[in-house]
Amino acid sequence: MKILIVGAGQVGGTLAENLANEAFDVSLVDIDEARLKDLRDRLDIQTTVGWGSHPDVLRRAGADDADVLVAVTRSDEVNMVACQVCYTLFQTPTKIARIRAASYQSREGLFSKENLPVDVLINPEQVVTDSIRQLLEHPGALQVLDFADGRVQLVAVKAHFGGPLVGQELRFIREHMPANVDTHVAAIFRRGKPILPEGNTPLEAEDEVFYLAAREHINTVMSELRRVERPFKRVVIAGGGHIGERLAKAIEPYYSVKLIEFDQDRCIELAELLDSTVVLCGDATDRELMLEENVDQVDAFCAVTNDDEVNIMSSLMAKRLGVRQVMALIGKPAYVDLFQGGEIDIAISPQQATTSSLLSYVRRADVVRVHNLRRGAAEAIELIAHGDSKSSKVVGKSIGDIKLPVGATVGALVRGEKVLIAHDNVVIESQDHVILFLVNKKLVSQVERLFQVGISFF
């Protein structure tokens, strides 16, 4: 499959790296020649210097035979024109564009094929906002991911001393929970290394545990792995840009929210746009301001400015002042690895979150959703099983009989409205949504081949 990416910024570069590592044919377009050279030196990709909205540039980049266009430049307009050009001149089958402006997204019919033929809209700010909102709903979680339209969630938590299961084997987890609650521990990362969990695997404090459960059972399962935390009530947001505004608007009906923004004109604008959020004009790294606003009594602090250093410093200060959980939006991948899990509880990578949204559209099997985990090293994937026992390697078989590659595990199935947690005796049926956890992304192609139906099915 040939993927044409327009825009070699953080999102485009991260996507190109992910796809190149999976042996896709990747062509990358950007006006920054130095950036392209850096990526070309590290990755097996084709690069073209020029404007991604120009037909001649797209033709030189291989748009004639591209299967997917992904336009992720900083300009909504360039992204939209690139999709139009690829549709009109090159008949590219799938066109994906990053569109940030709300005014474009709210115009009904704008992106129909008769107008602007964009098949998939990706909004990075909304992706990050949704991620933070999920984390606020589950105090203590490091990551919360939706599958099957939210019926199933994959949650990452750090096991703490005092958790009922810490020091015990995983097979005892069912004994601790109500009869109607079921879960599957998909993976454990201990001191940074993956462990494939078995019934006799003991759980240690500081283990990073990934588990799947029905949405309504997530907090019940979490209580077995760590002490139950009080629900969040008071939230401070640092940064009043697109993400800060979206986040405040999304959570203000449920929490007491304060938002700190440096620009005075923007503060006035935010005060008019938001309902109950208290907008404060000031510097999020100003200790005196933080003390005046009683940040030490806040449950969660979310730093989402467009400056990594401000997000890091304000989060560190908030944590030392006594905030229960701090989250920082960090663009530089090296910074994410450096600060995640230390004094900063959760480091959110916008490009990793956006890349996850894009990956499901370039997979070879019938993939509904993809989530990058552990800074892109691992992956959770939702596929739809097709065929029958003759044409498929998985349909009609129990999970215990499926020859999954080592490092891949089935966590749950969704059959219609019913959630089935994966156990060895559960049989996969056609049209089941199957949710898998892969401790290494190199396993993706093997899993996809496993779920592809034989040619006789068609």
N, C-alpha and C positions, 0 to 999 in steps of 0.2 A: 504494500500500500504506500502511495506517495503522498506525503503531507507537505503542503506549502504554508509556511508561517510568515506572516508579514508583521514585523516588529520584533527587534532583538533586545528589548528591555528585560526587566527582571522576569516577567511572566513568559515572554517569548523565549528567552534564553533557557529558563528552567524547563519549559515544555520541550524545547529542542533537545535538551540533554536527556530528559526522560525517554523520549521517543527514539533517539539515536541509540541509547543503551538497549533498547528492545528491538534493534535491527530494522526499524522503519526507514524508508527512503525519505529523508528530510531535506527540504530546501528552505533557506532562511533569507529574508529580504529586509534590509534596513539602510538608512542613509549614513549610519555611523560605520565607516570602513574599519576603524580600529577595533570596535566592538565585535564586528564580524570576524576579523582576523583572529582575535582571542578565542572565540568560540570554534572557529574552523581548526585552529591548532590543537584544541582539546577533543573535538568531536569529529566523527565521520559524517559530515554533512556538506551539502552544497550551499554556497552563499552568493548573494547578488547585491551589489551596492546600487541604491536608487530608491525612488519613491514607490511605495507599495500600491499606490492608486494609479500608477501609470501603466497603460496596457503593454508598452514595449518592455518595461522592466519585468512585469509579470510573465510575459512570454519568455524572456531570457531565463527566468527563474524556473521555468518548466510548467507553467500553468496549463499548457495544452493537454497534459496527461495526468494532472493532479487529481487525486480522489477527494481530498479534503483541503479547504482553505481555512486557515485560522488567522484572522486579522486582529492583532492585539497591540497596535501602536497606541501612543498616548492620545491620539486624535480620533474621536468618534467618527468625524467626517471622512478621514482617510480610510478607516475600517469599513465604513458603509460603501464608499465608492469602490474599494477593492472587491467587495462582495458583488456589487453590480457589474463590474468589469468581468469578473470570473464567470458570472451567470450568462451575460450577454455574448461575450466573445469566445469563452472557453468551455461553456456548459459544465462547469465543475459540479459534481453531484451534491456535495455537502459544504455549506458556507457558514462559518462561525465568526461572530464579531463581538469584540468587547465594546459595550456601549455603556457609558457612565452617566450621561446627562438624563435626568428624570424626564425632561420635556420630550425627549425622543421616545422614551419607553411608554409614555402615557397616551400617545397618539394612536388611536385605534386604526388598524389597517395599514399603517405606515410600512410595515415589514412584510406585506403580502408580496407574492411573486410578481404581481402586476406593478408594484411600486418599487420597493427595495427588497430584493430577494435574499434575505438573511434567514437561514434555517434555524440558527440557535443564537440567542443573545446571552452573553455572559457579563455580569456586573460584579466586579471584584469587591466593591464596597458592600453590596448586599450579601455576598458570600461570607465576608468577614463578620458582618453584623449578625447574621444568623448563627455563626459559630460561637460568638461571644454570648449571645442570648441563651443558647443551649447550655453553655457552661454556667451561667448564672442560675439556671433552673436546677442544676445538680451540683450543689456545693461540694467541693473536694475532688471533682472529676478533672482530669487533665485533658480529656478529649471526649466529645460526645458527637456521634455520627448517626444520621438517619438512614434507614433502608426501608424499602417497600412502603413508600409514602408515609414514613414515620411509625409504622406498626412495630418495627424492630429497631433497636438502637445498639450500637457498639460503643462501649464506654471503656476508657482507660483510667485507672486509678492507681495510686501508690498505696500498697498495703502498709499499715501502721501498727506499731506495738499497741496492743489493746484490742485489735480486731478479733472477733470470735474465731476466725479460721487461721489466724497467723500462728504458725508452729504446728499446724495439723495438715493431714493429707487432703487433697482436693475432693476425694470421694465422700468426705463427711459434709460437703456443702449442702446436700439435699436434706440432711438430717436437721440442719439449722433453720430451714425455711419452711413457710407454710406449704401445704400439699399442692396448692394451685400455682405455685411459683416455680419456674424452671429456668435454668441458665446453662450456658456453655462457656467455659473459659477457653478462649481461642489461642491465647499465647501468654507467656510470662517472659519479661525481660529482666534478667538478674545481672546487675553490674554491667548493663549495656549489652549483654549477650542473650539471644533468644533461647528459650526452653520450651519444647513442645510438651504441654501438660498431659499427664496421665493420671489415673485415679490415685496412684500412690505417690504423686509428686507433692512434696511438702511445700507449704507456702511460707516464705520468709518475709520479715519486715523489710521495707524499702523495695520489695519487688514491684515492678510496674506490670499490672495485670490488665489484660484486655478481655472483656467478657461481653457476650451477646445475651439479650433478654427482650421480652416484649416490653414495649414502652412503659406500661403501667407498673412493671416489676423492677425497673432499673434501681430505684432507691432502696428497695428491700434487699436486693443482692449486694449493693454497695455497703450496706450496714454490716455485712458479714466480713468485709475486707478491711474496714477502718471504723473508727469511732464515728457515730452519727453526728453530722454537723447541723447546726441550726440553719434554717432557710435564711437566705440573704434578704435584708430589708432596706439597707442604705447603700447606695452606689454612687461613686464619684467617677465622672468621665473627664479625662484630660484631653482636650483637643476638640474644637468645634467645626472641623471640616466635614466632608461628606459622610465619613464613617461615624464621627461623633454625633452628628445630627440624626442620622438614621437610627443609631443605637438608642439615643435618648428618646426618640419618638416611639421606638418599639417597646421600651421597657418602662416608660414613665407611668403607664396605668397600673403597674404591679409593684413598683419600688419607689422609695423616696430618692430622687435623683438630683445631683448637683453636677453642673458642667462648667469646667474652667477653660476659658478661651483668651488668648493673648490680644487678639485684634479687637479694638473697641467697636468698630463698625459691624464686624461680624457678630459681636455679642448682642448688639441691638437687633440685628436680623434674626438671630436665634431666639431671642426673647419673644419675638412676634410669632415665630413659627411653632414654638413648643408650648404645651399647655401648662403642665405642672412642674416642669424642670426648672430649678433655680440656676440661672446663668450668671457666672462670676467672671469678671474681667480681670485677668492677672496671669502670672507666670506659674505654670504647674510645678516648676522646680523651686519656687519661693517657699522656704520653710515657714516663714512667718504667716503667709497666707494659709498654708495647710493647717497650721495650729489654730489660727483664728476660725477656720471653718470646721474644727473638730474632726479632722480626718482620722485621728486616733480611734474614733468611735464608729468608723465606717466599716461595713462588711466586705465590700469589694471595690477595688480601684482599677479602672480600665484606662490605660494610656494609649491613645489612638491618634496622636498628632502625626504629621508627615515627616517627623525628624526622629530617627532611631535613638539618638543620644538623649533627647528630651524625654522620650518614652522610658528609656532605661533608667535615667537619673531620677525622674519623678516616681517611678515604680519602686526603686530602691529606698527612696526617702519615705514613701507611704508605708512600705513594709516595716521599716525601722520605727515608724511612729505607731505601729500596732495594728495596721489593717490586716484582716484575716486572710484575704486572698488578693493578690495583685496579678494583673495581666498586662502585657506590653506587646504592642504591635511592632515587630522588628523585621525590616526588609532585608538586611544583609544575612545570608545563611550562616556565616561564621559566627555572628552575634547570637543567633538563635541557639546554636549548639552550646555556646559559652554560658548563656544565662538561664536556659530552661532548667527548672528543677532546683535552682539555688534559692537565693532570696527572692527572685522573681518566680512565682509559682508556675505561670504559664506564659511562654513566649509564642506569639501567633505570627506565622509567616504568611503574608498575603499572597505571595506568588505560589506557595505550595497549595494553599486553599483553592486558588483559582485554577491551578493545573489539575487538581483533582476533578473539578467540574468539567474540564475539557477532555480528560482521558477517556471517559465513557463513550465519546463519539468517534473514537479512532480504534477501538478494540475490534478484533476479528470475530469473536463470538457475539451472541445477542446479549450485550452488556447494558444494564440499566443504570448502574451507578458505580463510581470508583472513588475511593478515598485513599490519599497518601497518608502514611502513618510514620511516626518516628523520623520526621524531617525527610520523608521520601524514601527511606530504606525499605519499609514494609508497605503492604497494600491490603485493603479490604475491598472486595469486589462482589457485586450482585449480578448474577447471570440468570437468564431464563432457560430452563431445560426444554429441549424440543425433541420430537421424534418418538420412537417406540423402542421396545427392547431389542429389536433387530438393527435399527439404524443408529442407535445412540449407545455410547459407552456408559451412560449413567442412568438413563430412564429405565425404570423397572428393577433397579438394583438397590439393595440396602446400602446405607452409607458405609458400613463396615466392610462391604465387598468391593467398593470402588478403589481402584489403584491410583490414589492421589500421590503426587510427588512429595517426597519428604520435605516438610516445612510448610505444606498447605493443609488446611483443615476446614471442613464444613462446620459452620457455626449454627445455622438455622435455615429453615425453609418457610416460605410463606405460600400457602395454598388458598387462593381466594382471600377471605378475611381471616383465615386461621393461621396462627403462628405455631410452627413445630420446631422446638429446640432440637438440635442434631444429636441423635444417639445412634449407636451402631445398627440398631434394628429398624430405623426409620427408612422407608422406601421412597425414592424420588419418583415423582410422576411427571408426565409431560405438562408443561406450562407452570411448573413450580418455579418460584423465585428462590434461587439458591445463593446464600451468602457465605462467602469463603474468606478466610484470613490467610495471607501469605507472608511469612516472616522475611522473605527475600523477593524483591520484584523480578528477579531473573526467572522466577517460576511462572510468571504470567502466561507466556506463550504455551507452556505445557498444559496449564489449566484450560486455556482457551481451546486448544486442540481436543482436549478431553470432552468438552461440551459441544463441539461442532458435530452436527449430524452427518451420517454417511450420504453419499451422492444419490443412493437409491431412494432416500426419503423424498426427494424432490420429483 
